[in-house]
Amino acid sequence: MKFDEKLIKLITRALVAAYLIYLGYKIITSSSSTNSWFLLTVIGIIFLIAAVAFGFYMIRQFIVSKKSPKE
């Protein structure tokens, strides 16, 4: 069975977004035990925002690629 290239790209991008969410969560939760908790919280929030933005980009690219005519 041959997988659709667009679906493989979607799955790969979803894994990247999920990993960014995981990193952001871990950075935020580990920041409470250090002195620089504010900086780590800000960095964690930046990671979470990047993951959400990448998620929107991923979904948009998948929809656009499905609408484009097959070559």
N, C-alpha and C positions, 0 to 999 in steps of 0.2 A: 504494500500500500504506500503510495507516494503522498506525503503531506504537502499541503498548500504552502508555498513560500510565505505568503502573507500571514498565515496563521502561525508559522514558526516565528516570524518577526514579532507578532503580537505577544506570544508566550514569552519570548526572550525579554521584551520590554516590560512585561508585567512582572517578571522575576526581578528585574533591576529596580522597578518601583517598589516592590515588596521589600527588597533588601535595604533601600534607602529609608523606608518606614521603620524597619527593624533597627537600623543604625541610629536614626533620630530618637527612637524610643529608648534605646539602651543608653545613649548619651545623656538624655534628660533624667532617666532614673538613677544613673550613677553619679549625677552631679550633686546630689544631696549629701554625699559623704566627703566632699572636698571643699577647700577654701574658695575655689573659683567657680562656685555653683552658678553664678549669674552668667558668666561667659559660656559655660557648658550648656546651660539651658538655652541661650540664644543660638548657639551652634546647632543644638538638637532641633530647635524650631525651624531653623534654616533648612536642615535636612528634610524635615517633614513637609515644608512648603515646596521644596524642590521635588519631592516624591509626588505630591499632588499635581504640580504643574506637569511633570513628566507623564503622569497618568492621563491627564487631559490630552496632552500631545499624542500619547499612544492611541487613545480611543479615536481621536480626530484623524490620525494617519490611517488607521484601520478602516474607518468609514470612507474616507476619500479613496483609498486603494480599492475598496469594493465597488465604488461607483464608477471608477475609471473603466473604459472599455478594455476588453481583453485584447492583448496583442497577438 
